[in-house]
Amino acid sequence: RRSRPWGPAAHWPMLAPMVSPRIGAMLARARGLTAAHVRAIAALIGDLERLSEPAGRRALQAVDGIPEAARAALASPDEAAIEADVAWIDDSGVRLIDCLSPDYPPLLGEISDAPPVLFVLGDPAVLASPQLAMVGSRSPTAPGRATAREFATYFARAGLTITSGLALGIDAASHEGALLAGGHTIAVCGTGLDRVYPREHEALAARIRERGALVSEFPPRTPPLRSNFPRRNRIISGLSLGVLVVEAARDSGSLSTARHAGEQGREVFAIPGSIHNPLSRGCHKLIREGAKLVEDAADVLTELKFSLETQPLARREPAPAEPPPLDKEYEMLLDALGFEPTSIDVLVERTGLPGESIASMLLILELQGRVAPHPGGRYCRMPTPR
């Protein structure tokens, strides 16, 4: 892997783009244009800067397969929008990486609908690092969120960059796990990089920019349109060696990332769960369709043939401390609780213990990190760190 100049943005080397910011902005605003189209255009007219000239624009008619909307956007660009884009590029410190640049991520360049341009805030070199995508529900269970964070920490210490979508829930937990390990993480955004979506993640986005990159194919001022997120999912999977789905309902958008991964020839992994948990059904569907079942983070490294022993971060990781032993009543309560959200009333029925005692015991177990509160006055058991 190439060396990475981690640190303040001012210390990162400037890349030599293959196209000017103006042409890059034109390509980004041509909706439906792909890297393959741009390569065909470059083969025909040579220098893409000729797209600023009438003759170069007329030559577009000879390139087959370009969607009419994209062809029209290149032939008659929105000059006011382009000028605003160029001004933002100059002021923001964003890196513009087009598909003809040697800095364009090689794995992403292999997919059939690779974007023509990427906007990058952070370190562009991290895009070429070995990556694992981690995705899942925006409203996960507490154990699901903890599992995502724990697994991401493990993978980051093993030397993998964690790639996700900056969404609430599993995405955020995955980014946070990588950061906790001192590793690297990439957020692929469904908006322009002049905003953070969701707004709650502005601080998280800033941390990701310091230890990785924020990436988008969308030009500035692009709002969080519903149609943008399925499009960005193909980039999450396209950048990665594989995709791990942690928790997902049957109709979860995370499954589209897994579908893209399968179509792109990437590995697809899924963590199973309880048959009573709706957030397990999407993972079970993927496993039935051929995704690899994951019980332990090491399962993923084995499938990817990624060696843990050769990674310096992994060698520094101390063994987790053993949790203190519990007395018999606490063990009985944990066994009755399980890993699904459960009310105190149900626990009274299962254990025969008084409700007041259970409430007190749950508070102690929560302080020990063994259980977590869940909406509706319910609790669920937390996985034991491995």
N, C-alpha and C positions, 0 to 999 in steps of 0.2 A: 504493500500500500504506500501511496505517496505520503510524505511528511505533511503534518497539518499545523499551520501556524496559529494555535489557539491563543486567544487573548483579545485585547481591544481591537475593534474593527479597523482602527487607523493603522494597525500593524500588519494587517493581512495584505498579501500582494495583490495588486490590481491585475485582473485578467485582461487579455487582449481579445475582445469580442470579434467574431467574424463579420458582424454587421453593425452598423451604427445604431444608436438608440432610436432614431427615427424609423429606420427600417424594421428594427425589432418590434417597436410599438405597432407598426402596420401589420406585421405578421401576427402579433398577439390579438389584434382586433379583428382579424379575418376568421370569424367563427366557423369551425369545421375544417379549417386548414390543418394538415398534419405535417410531421417531419418529412414523410415520404414525398408529399407534394412539394415542399420547399427544396428538397434535394433534386427533384425533377425540374423545378424552375431554375435552380442554379446550374444544372447541366445544360439547359437550353440557352440561358442568357449570360452565363458566366458570373459576373459580379452582381450580387443582389442589390447593390446600390442603384443599379439601373432601373429598379422599380420606381424610383423617383422621377424617371423620365417617361414621356409619352410612348416612345418606342419600346421600352422595357415592359410597360403595362400592356401594350398591344400584343406582345409576344405571349402573354398569358393564355391567349386563345388557343395556342398550339399545345398546351399542357392538358392532358386528359385527366379526368377524375376529380378535378377540383370542384367542390360544391359551388353552385351558382352564387350563393350569398357570400362566400369567401372570395370568389372571383370578383364580384362587384365591389367588395370592401377594399380589395387591392387596386382595382382599376380606378375607383373614385373614393379615396380615403377621406375620412372625416378629419379635416385639417385641424380644426379647433381641438378635438380630442387628442390627436397625435401631438400637437404642441404642448398640451397640458401634461401628457404622459412623459414627454422628454424633459420638461421642467421638473417633474416629480423624480424621475430617474436621477437627474443631476443633483437634486437636493437631498434625497433620502439615503444615499449610500447603497442603494440596491444594486446587485449585480444582474446583468441581463445576459443569459447564456442561451444562444441559439443552437439549433440542432447541427449546424456545420462546425461548431466550435469543438476543439479537442477536449474542452472541459465539460461537454454535455455528458451526463451520466451514461456509461456504456450499456448497462442493463436496460435502462429505460429506452434507449435508442433502438433496442431490438423489437419492441412491441409494434403492432401494425398501426396503431393510432397514437403514436407518441406525439406530444405537443411540439410545435415548432420552436417555441421560446419558453424559457423558465425565468421567472423573477425570483431572486434569492437574496434574503437578508440573513447575514451570518457568514459562515465559512463555506464557500462553494466546493472546496475540496472534499468535504464530508459526503457529498453526493456520490462519490466514487467508492466509498467504503462499503464493506459487506453489511447488509442491512436485513433486519427481520421486522416485518410489519406486524403490529399488534392492534387489534380492533375489537369492538364489542358494543354492548348496550350503553346508551346514554343514561340509563337509570339502573345501574347494576345493584346487586345485593352487596352488603358489606364484605362478605367473603370473596365475592367476585372481584371487587375493587382491590382487596388485599392480595389476592392471587396475581392479578395483573401487575401490581407494584412489585411484588416479590419476584415474579418471573422476569420482569424487565430489568430489575437490579441484577439478577443472576446473568442474564444475557449480556448486559452492558459490561459486567465484569469479565465476561468471557471474550469480549472484544467485538461484539456485534453492535452496530448502531440501531437504535430502536426508532422505527418510522411509524407515524400514526397521523391522525387527522385533527388534533387539537380540540376535539369535541368534548363535551361533558362525559363523565363516567369512565369507562374503560380506557378511552384514548388518553385522557388526562392522567389517570393512574399509571399508564405505561410510560408516558413522558417523564412523570415524576420519579418513577422507579429508576430510569436510566440516569437522571440527574442525581439521584441519591447515591448512585454508585460512582459518581464522578465520570460517567461515560458520556456518550454522544447520542443525540436524538434529533430527528427531523420531523417537523410538522408540515404536512401538505394541506394547504388552506383552500377553502371553497370561495374565497373572496379575493379582491385585490389586497396587496400587502400594505396598503395605506390605512388599513383598519384591522382590528383583531376581532374575530368572531369565534365564540361568544365573548362579550365584553368582560365577563368574569375572569377570563384567562389572559388578561393583559400582562399581569406579572409573570405568569407561566411562560407566555410567548417571549418576554424579555429574557428569561433564563434560558430558554431554548436557543434563542439567537446567540447567546454567549457560548453555549456548549454544543452548537450544531447549526441548524439552519431552519428558517421559515421559507417555504417554497410555494409558488403558485404559478399556474399558467395564465391566470386572469390579470388583465391590466388594472391599473389603479382605478378607483371609484366603482369597481364591480361590487354590487351588493350581495348579500347572502341569499341568492335565489335558490329555490328548492332544486332546480335542475342542475345546479353547479356541483352538488355534492356527489351524485353518482358519477359525474365526469371526473372529479378529482380522485375517486376511489381507484380508477385504473392506474393513476400515477403512483399511489401508495403501493399497490402491488407490483407495478412495473419497476420501481426502484429496488425491490427487495428480492432476496433469495427465496422467501416463503412468507406466508401469512398465517398468523395464529389468531383464532377467534376464541375469546375467553368466555363471554356470556352473550347470547343473542337470542332474541325471540324468533319465531318462525318467519316473520315478515321483516326482520331487521335489515337496515341498510348495510350492515356489516357483511351480510351474505353476498352482496354485490361485489365487495372487495374480494371475497373468496372466489366468486365466480370468475372475475377478471384474472385472478391468480391462476386458476385452472386453465383458462384459455391461453394464458401467456406462458404456460409450461413451468410455473412456479410450484413449490410445495405448498400444500394446504394442511393446516393443523387445527384441531379443535379440542377443547377441554370438555369432557362430559360432565353431567351433573344429575341431580335428582329428577326422576320422571315427573315429580309433582311441581317442579320449578318451571314456569313458562319461559324463563330466560335460558333454559337448557335445550329447548326444543330446536332452536336454530342450529346449535352445535351438533345435536343428535342427527339432524337432517344431513348435515355435511358429512358426518362419519358414515352414515348409511350410503352416501354417494361416493365414498372413497377417500375422504379426508383422514389423515392419520390421527388416531386417538392419542392424546397427551395426558399422562398422569403426573409427569415430573418434567421440570424444565430441561433436564439432561436428555430426555427423549428427543427434543427438537434438535439439540446439538448433534446427537448421534445421526439423525436422518440427514442433517445438512453436512455431515462429516466435518464438523467444526471442532477443533481440538481445544479443550479448556485448559489443559496443562501448559500450553505454549503462551498463554496470555498473562502479562504481568499484573493486571488488575485482579485476576482470579487468584493469583498466588498470594496477594496481600489480604484476601478476605479471611477474617477470623471465623472460627466455627461458632455458630449461634449458641448462646447460653441455654442450657436446659431449663425449662420452666419449673418452678417449684412444685412439689407433689401436692395433690389435693386430698382432702379427707373424703370419706365414703359418700356423704350426702352431696358434696359438690360434684364428684364424679357421676353420681346418679343423675343430678340435674343436667350436666353436660350431655350425658347419653340421651336423656329425654328430649333435650333441646334439638340436637342435630344441627344440620347446616341450612335448614329452611326457616324463614321467619315464623315465629311461634309466639302466641300470646301467653300471658301469665296464667290465665284461666285454663288453658290447655295443659300447661305444665303442672298445675295443681292436680288435674285429672290423672296425668301420667305418673306423677311421683307420690301423690298423697301428702305432700308437704303443704303447710299453710301458705297462703298467698303472701302474707307479710314477710315470712322467712325467705320465700323465693325472690321477692323484690330486693331484699337486702343482699342475698347471695349474688343476684345478677349484677348489682352495683359493684360488688367486690370483683367479680369476674370481668366486668367491663374495664375496671381500673387496671387489671392484669393483662388486658388485651386478649382475653379468651372469648369474649362475646361482644356483640355490637348491637346497639339499638336500631330498630327498623321502624319506618312509618306505621302508624296505627297502634302504637304501644306494644309492638312485638320485638322479639330479640332473635338473633341467630348466632350460631357458633362461628368463631373465626378459625381459619386453618392454622395449624401449628407451623411456624417457619421451619423450612427444611434446609 
